[in-house]
Amino acid sequence: MPEERSHTRQVIGSLVVALLIVVAAVAVVTAKFGPTSAAEQEAVEERLEQREERLEERRELQEERREEP
């Protein structure tokens, strides 16, 4: 019987530690990335890409104007 109690305590302890690890991992990921959804992140990335494209177009137009006589 003492061996069973020891084993049961060990299993329960292991489960508690595993649960704490999962909670910590979720907390770290949430803190790092925030609660934003994948769709919100994609929208932000799309806006950044559009801004970069507009900047590139402006640069090209400025270069073309400089090249004109």
Secondary structure, 3 states (H helix, E strand, C coil): CHHHHHHHHHHHHHHHHHHHHHHHHHHHHHHHHCCCCHHHHHHHHHHHHHHHHHHHHHHHHHHHHHHCC
